[in-house]
Amino acid sequence: MNDNRHMSKIIYCEPEASWPNWEGGQYEGDDRKRFEALLFAMELGAEYVDVELKVAQEFFDFISGKRPEGTKIIISSHNYQFTPSSEDLGSLVASIQAVGADIVKIATFAVDICDVARMFQVIVHCQVPMIGLCMGERGVISRILCPKFGGYLTFGTLAWGKESAPGQPTMSDLVDVYRIKHIGADTKVYGLIGKPLGQSKSPRLHNAVFKELGLNAVYVPFLTDNLADFLNTYSSPDFAGFSNTMPHKKTAVTLCHEVDPVAKSIGAVNTIIKRPIDGKLVGYNTDYVGAISAIEDGIRGLVGHKDAVSPLAGRLFVVIGAGGAGRALAFGAKYKGARVVIANRTYERAKELAKSVGGQALRLAELENFHAEEGAVLANATSVGMYPNIHDTPLPSKQALSSYTLVFDAIYNPKVTRLMREAGECGVALVSGVEMFLRQAMGQFELFTSSSAPSDLMREIALKIT
């Protein structure tokens, strides 16, 4: 699939069986037979043929005097191990140009997401049309954002499991989710930083909202190993804001130039904004607002009225987990006047967080015999029970759940976890992680755009995709 200038005209296919094995493909036959097949395709009107740099001169010699008009020749180089330096990439571009390519194509492997920035840099400065892609999970943004940097075309797979190279998104995701036909040089880039990211619904939510509101923006997955390296590399104003998830929430506090006081006290940042005036990074936490407001509304639904004072005031609030989400819940509950208990598999981490909020610490195993008082809230802030491990639960004792008035699970995939299902069977009120996902995303949208979140629209989309 090609760039946004020609996207409607060209479909580009490169079956793995046609690549020679020395270039990472499956073809083991004679090059002359491949050349004959490519020439035949040109004679039939193929708009493009792709030939490897290693045999490009032989191919040009073979078609000398026979080349039909109207076919452009792509000369390609593949590196399945790593992405070379900017200097080496530039030299490779020059070599491909020198052999007579109409279009330069370089595909490398992204060991780190920062490798992609070097590819973008080379594309921007290339004097002829160029396809520049980074393979692998960390290179996915190279396939989505290439039109922004002048890339000539990109590759998508027809369906998951049919990729011709690692890291290819599906054609439907490229067109329908990321709206690649509308990405241009002035498109603002937002995205989700984290590791892993495979199950996140954030790109589908934010991109759908951008589409409905007509915003020239795209939201992409940033599979990131080192947050500091990522933020230093993607420092351009075009990369305007980021959602930030595990395992980087705590690190982000130390890397932002400014941190919202609430996020600083929580010790976790889930949203990073690049301030337009001076480019400084400002950190926020929308997790606690999303989760606590959802839990408050859940309790208000039980009591049947809305008070100015938080319904959490004076209640026992038990948090499972002492990571970024657990800290957000613990501090959010404390701010609302709740009495907080932290249960965690690692007791030292539970004690550390409990001390920060003036609460009590428990070992996770102790929670089964912990008798919560009437009106207590249980909040799961761990990944236990998340897809694909949907049969797991952080609290195996179903009987222990019956002593709570309300159970909240931060997980939204699946929508109903085992913890939620068993709590419901005990007659306990439930608040789904979908609510937290939705409300924290609303907060992020407002920080990204400096405008009010379209709450009805975002709720409608969130319920469709989760």
C-alpha positions in Angstrom: 0.0 0.0 0.0 1.5 3.3 -1.0 1.7 6.8 0.5 -1.2 9.2 0.8 -0.6 10.8 -2.7 -1.2 7.5 -4.6 -2.9 5.3 -2.0 -6.0 4.8 -4.0 -4.2 3.6 -7.1 -1.6 1.1 -6.1 -1.6 -2.2 -4.2 1.9 -3.5 -3.7 2.4 -7.2 -3.0 5.6 -9.0 -2.1 5.0 -12.7 -1.5 7.7 -14.2 0.7 8.1 -17.1 -1.8 9.4 -14.7 -4.4 12.3 -13.5 -2.3 15.6 -15.3 -2.6 16.7 -17.2 0.5 19.8 -15.1 0.8 17.5 -12.0 1.3 15.4 -13.7 3.9 12.8 -15.2 1.6 11.9 -18.7 0.5 12.9 -18.8 -3.1 15.9 -21.2 -3.8 15.8 -21.3 -7.6 17.8 -19.7 -10.3 17.8 -15.8 -10.5 17.4 -15.9 -14.2 13.9 -17.5 -13.8 13.0 -14.8 -11.3 14.2 -12.1 -13.8 12.1 -13.7 -16.5 9.0 -13.7 -14.2 9.6 -10.0 -13.3 10.0 -9.0 -17.0 6.8 -10.9 -17.8 5.0 -9.0 -15.1 6.4 -5.7 -16.5 5.2 -6.6 -20.0 1.7 -7.3 -18.5 1.6 -3.8 -17.1 2.9 -4.2 -13.5 3.5 -0.7 -12.1 6.3 -1.8 -9.9 8.8 -4.6 -9.6 11.2 -5.1 -6.6 14.7 -6.3 -7.1 17.4 -6.8 -4.4 20.4 -4.6 -4.5 22.8 -7.6 -4.6 21.5 -8.6 -8.1 20.2 -5.2 -9.3 22.9 -4.7 -11.9 22.4 -8.2 -13.3 18.7 -7.5 -13.6 19.3 -4.2 -15.4 21.6 -6.0 -17.8 19.0 -8.8 -18.3 16.2 -6.3 -19.3 18.4 -4.0 -21.3 16.5 -2.9 -24.4 13.4 -4.9 -23.2 12.1 -2.7 -20.4 8.5 -1.6 -21.0 7.5 2.0 -20.3 5.4 2.7 -17.2 7.1 0.3 -14.8 9.1 1.6 -11.9 11.9 -0.5 -10.5 12.3 -0.7 -6.7 15.8 -1.6 -5.6 15.7 -3.1 -2.1 18.0 -4.0 0.8 16.9 -6.0 3.8 18.6 -6.3 7.2 17.0 -8.8 9.5 19.4 -8.3 12.4 19.5 -4.5 13.2 19.2 -1.0 11.9 22.5 0.6 10.9 23.7 4.0 11.9 22.4 7.1 10.1 25.7 7.4 8.2 25.5 3.7 7.0 21.9 4.1 6.0 22.8 7.2 4.0 25.6 5.3 2.3 23.2 2.5 1.5 20.7 4.9 0.0 23.5 6.3 -2.2 24.5 2.8 -3.4 20.9 2.0 -4.3 20.5 5.3 -6.2 23.7 4.7 -8.1 22.6 1.4 -9.5 19.6 3.1 -11.2 16.7 2.6 -8.8 13.5 4.5 -9.5 12.6 4.0 -5.9 14.9 3.2 -3.0 13.7 0.6 -0.5 15.4 -0.2 2.8 13.9 -2.6 5.4 15.8 -3.1 8.7 15.1 -4.7 12.0 14.2 -2.4 14.9 16.1 -3.7 18.0 14.8 -0.6 19.8 12.0 1.9 18.9 14.7 4.7 18.7 16.1 2.9 15.6 13.0 4.0 13.7 13.9 7.7 14.2 17.1 7.1 12.1 15.0 5.6 9.3 12.6 8.6 9.4 15.6 11.0 9.2 17.0 9.2 6.1 13.6 9.2 4.4 13.2 13.0 4.9 16.6 13.7 3.3 16.4 11.2 0.5 16.4 12.9 -2.9 14.4 10.2 -4.7 11.2 8.3 -3.7 12.1 6.1 -0.7 10.4 3.2 1.2 12.0 3.0 4.6 10.6 0.4 7.1 11.7 -1.2 10.3 10.6 -4.7 11.0 9.6 -6.2 14.3 7.2 -5.1 17.1 9.3 -2.0 17.9 9.2 -0.9 14.3 5.4 -0.8 13.8 5.4 3.0 13.9 7.6 3.1 10.8 4.8 1.5 8.9 2.1 3.8 10.2 3.9 7.1 10.3 5.9 6.8 7.0 3.6 9.3 5.1 4.4 12.0 7.7 8.1 11.8 6.8 7.7 11.3 3.0 7.8 7.6 2.8 6.6 6.4 -0.6 4.6 3.4 0.5 4.1 1.0 3.4 3.1 -2.6 3.9 0.2 -4.2 5.5 -1.0 -7.8 5.9 -4.4 -9.0 4.8 -4.9 -10.7 8.2 -3.1 -11.5 11.4 -0.9 -14.6 10.9 -0.3 -13.8 7.2 2.6 -11.3 7.6 5.4 -11.4 5.1 7.6 -9.7 7.6 7.5 -9.2 11.4 5.6 -6.2 12.7 3.2 -5.7 9.8 -0.2 -4.2 10.9 -3.3 -5.4 9.0 -4.5 -3.4 6.0 -7.7 -2.7 7.8 -5.9 -1.3 10.9 -3.7 0.9 8.7 -6.7 2.3 6.8 -9.5 2.2 9.4 -7.8 2.6 12.7 -4.8 4.8 11.9 -6.3 6.5 8.9 -3.0 6.3 7.0 -4.5 8.0 3.9 -4.9 11.2 6.0 -1.5 11.3 7.6 0.7 14.1 6.3 3.7 16.2 7.4 1.6 18.4 9.7 -0.2 15.5 11.5 0.2 15.6 15.2 1.4 12.3 16.8 0.2 11.0 20.1 0.6 7.5 21.4 0.9 4.9 24.2 4.4 4.3 25.7 4.8 0.9 27.4 5.9 -2.7 27.3 4.0 -4.8 26.4 1.2 -3.1 24.5 -0.5 -5.9 22.5 -3.9 -5.8 24.3 -4.3 -2.0 24.6 -7.5 -0.5 23.2 -6.2 3.0 23.5 -5.2 3.4 19.8 -8.7 2.4 18.7 -10.4 4.8 21.2 -8.3 7.9 20.6 -8.1 7.5 16.8 -11.8 7.0 16.5 -12.4 10.2 18.5 -9.8 12.1 16.3 -11.7 10.9 13.2 -15.1 11.9 14.5 -13.9 15.3 15.5 -11.9 15.9 12.3 -8.6 16.4 14.1 -5.4 16.0 12.1 -3.8 13.7 14.6 -2.9 10.0 15.0 -2.4 7.8 18.1 0.1 5.0 17.8 1.7 2.3 19.9 5.3 3.1 21.2 6.7 -0.3 22.4 9.5 1.2 24.6 12.3 -0.4 26.5 14.0 2.7 27.8 11.8 5.7 28.5 14.6 8.3 28.8 16.0 7.2 25.4 12.6 7.4 23.8 11.8 10.9 25.1 15.2 12.2 24.1 14.9 10.7 20.6 11.3 11.7 19.8 11.7 15.3 21.0 10.2 17.0 18.0 7.0 19.1 18.7 5.2 16.8 16.2 5.3 14.2 18.9 2.9 16.2 21.1 1.8 13.9 23.9 1.9 10.4 25.3 -0.1 8.0 27.4 2.3 6.1 29.6 1.8 2.7 31.0 3.7 -0.2 32.7 6.5 -0.3 33.4 7.4 3.3 32.9 4.9 5.2 35.1 7.3 5.6 38.0 10.3 6.5 35.8 8.4 9.2 34.1 8.2 11.2 37.3 11.9 11.7 37.2 12.1 12.5 33.5 9.4 15.1 33.2 10.5 18.8 33.6 7.4 19.4 35.6 5.0 17.1 37.4 1.5 17.8 38.6 1.5 17.8 42.4 -1.0 14.9 42.6 1.0 12.8 40.2 4.2 13.6 42.1 2.6 12.5 45.4 1.3 9.3 43.8 4.8 8.7 42.3 3.4 7.7 38.9 2.8 9.6 35.7 0.4 8.1 33.1 0.2 11.2 30.8 3.1 13.2 29.4 2.4 16.5 27.5 5.0 18.4 25.5 4.3 22.0 26.2 4.1 23.9 22.9 5.6 27.1 24.2 9.0 25.7 25.4 8.9 22.0 24.6 9.1 21.0 28.2 7.6 17.7 29.3 4.8 17.9 31.9 3.6 14.8 33.7 0.1 14.1 35.0 -1.9 11.2 36.4 -5.4 10.6 35.1 -5.6 7.1 36.4 -6.7 8.1 39.9 -9.4 10.5 38.7 -10.7 7.8 36.3 -10.8 5.0 38.9 -11.9 7.0 41.9 -14.7 8.9 40.1 -16.0 5.6 38.7 -16.0 4.0 42.2 -17.7 7.0 43.8 -20.4 6.9 41.2 -20.8 3.2 41.8 -21.4 3.8 45.5 -23.7 6.7 44.8 -25.8 4.3 42.7 -26.2 2.1 45.8 -27.2 4.8 48.2 -29.4 6.6 45.6 -28.3 10.2 46.0 -25.3 12.5 45.4 -23.6 14.2 48.3 -21.1 17.0 48.0 -18.8 14.9 50.3 -17.3 11.9 48.6 -19.0 8.6 49.5 -15.6 7.2 50.1 -15.1 9.4 53.2 -14.6 7.2 56.2 -14.9 3.9 54.2 -12.4 1.1 54.3 -10.7 0.9 50.9 -8.6 -2.2 50.2 -6.2 -2.0 47.3 -4.6 -5.1 45.7 -1.3 -4.2 44.2 1.4 -1.6 44.9 2.4 -0.7 41.4 1.5 2.5 39.4 -2.2 1.8 39.3 -2.2 0.7 43.0 -0.5 3.9 44.0 -3.0 5.9 42.0 -6.0 4.2 43.7 -4.4 4.4 47.2 -3.7 8.1 47.0 -7.0 8.8 45.3 -8.9 7.0 48.1 -6.8 8.8 50.7 -7.6 12.2 49.2 -11.3 11.3 49.4 -11.0 10.5 53.1 -11.0 6.7 52.9 -9.0 4.4 55.3 -6.6 2.5 53.0 -5.3 -1.0 53.2 -2.7 -2.3 50.8 -2.4 -6.0 49.9 0.5 -7.1 47.8 2.4 -10.2 46.9 5.7 -8.5 47.9 5.0 -7.4 51.5 7.8 -4.7 51.6 6.2 -2.9 48.7 2.8 -3.0 50.4 4.4 -1.6 53.6 6.1 1.2 51.6 2.8 2.3 49.9 0.8 1.9 53.1 3.2 4.2 55.0 2.8 6.8 52.2 -0.9 7.0 52.6 -1.1 6.3 56.4 -2.7 3.0 55.8 -2.3 -0.7 56.7 -0.2 -3.3 54.8 -1.1 -6.9 54.2 0.5 -9.8 52.5 -1.7 -10.9 49.6 -2.2 -14.3 51.1 -3.6 -12.6 54.3 -6.4 -11.0 52.3 -8.3 -14.3 52.2 -8.9 -14.2 56.0 -9.2 -10.4 56.2 -12.7 -9.5 57.4 -13.7 -6.3 55.8 -16.3 -4.1 57.6 -19.6 -3.2 56.2 -19.4 -0.7 53.3 -15.8 -1.7 52.4 -14.5 -1.4 48.8 -12.1 -3.8 47.2 -10.0 -2.5 44.2 -7.8 -4.8 42.1 -4.9 -2.8 40.6 -2.8 -5.8 39.4 -2.8 -7.5 36.0 -4.0 -10.8 37.5 -7.0 -12.0 35.4 -6.0 -10.0 32.3 -6.4 -11.6 28.9 -5.2 -14.2 28.1 -5.0 -15.5 31.7 -8.7 -15.0 32.2 -9.1 -17.8 34.7 -6.8 -16.2 37.3 -7.9 -14.0 40.2 -5.9 -12.1 42.8 -8.3 -13.3 45.5 -9.1 -17.1 45.0 -11.4 -17.1 48.1 -14.8 -16.4 46.8 -16.2 -16.3 50.3 -13.9 -13.4 51.2 -15.5 -11.3 48.5 -18.9 -11.4 50.2 -17.8 -9.1 52.9 -17.3 -6.1 50.5 -20.0 -3.7 49.4 -18.3 -2.9 46.0 -15.5 -4.5 44.0 -13.6 -2.6 41.3 -11.2 -4.2 38.8 -8.8 -2.0 36.8 -8.6 -4.7 34.1 -10.9 -4.1 31.1 -9.8 -7.0 28.9 -11.8 -9.1 29.6 -14.6 -6.8 30.5 -15.8 -9.2 33.2 -12.8 -10.8 35.0 -13.1 -13.9 37.2 -12.8 -11.5 40.2 -15.7 -9.5 39.0 -17.8 -12.5 38.1 -17.3 -14.2 41.5 -18.0 -10.9 43.3 -21.2 -10.5 41.4 -22.3 -14.1 42.3 -21.8 -13.0 45.9 -24.2 -10.1 45.4 -21.5 -7.4 45.5 -21.8 -4.2 43.5 -19.4 -4.0 40.6 -17.4 -1.3 38.8 -15.7 -2.4 35.6 -12.2 -1.4 34.5 -13.9 -0.1 31.3 -15.0 2.8 33.4 -11.5 3.6 34.5 -10.2 3.1 31.0 -12.8 5.5 29.6 -12.4 8.2 32.3 -8.6 8.3 32.3 -8.7 8.5 28.5 -11.1 11.4 28.7 -8.6 13.2 31.0 -5.8 12.4 28.6 -7.8 13.7 25.6 -8.3 17.0 27.4 -4.6 17.3 28.2 -3.7 16.4 24.6 -6.1 18.9 23.0 -6.8 21.6 25.6 -10.5 21.1 25.0 -13.3 19.3 26.8 -13.6 15.5 26.1 -16.7 14.5 24.1 -17.9 12.2 26.9 -20.9 10.7 25.2 -18.9 9.9 22.0 -16.0 8.4 23.9 -18.3 6.3 26.0 -20.0 5.0 22.9 -16.7 4.1 21.3 -15.2 2.6 24.4 -18.2 0.2 24.9 -17.9 -0.9 21.3 -14.2 -1.8 21.4 -13.9 -3.3 24.9 
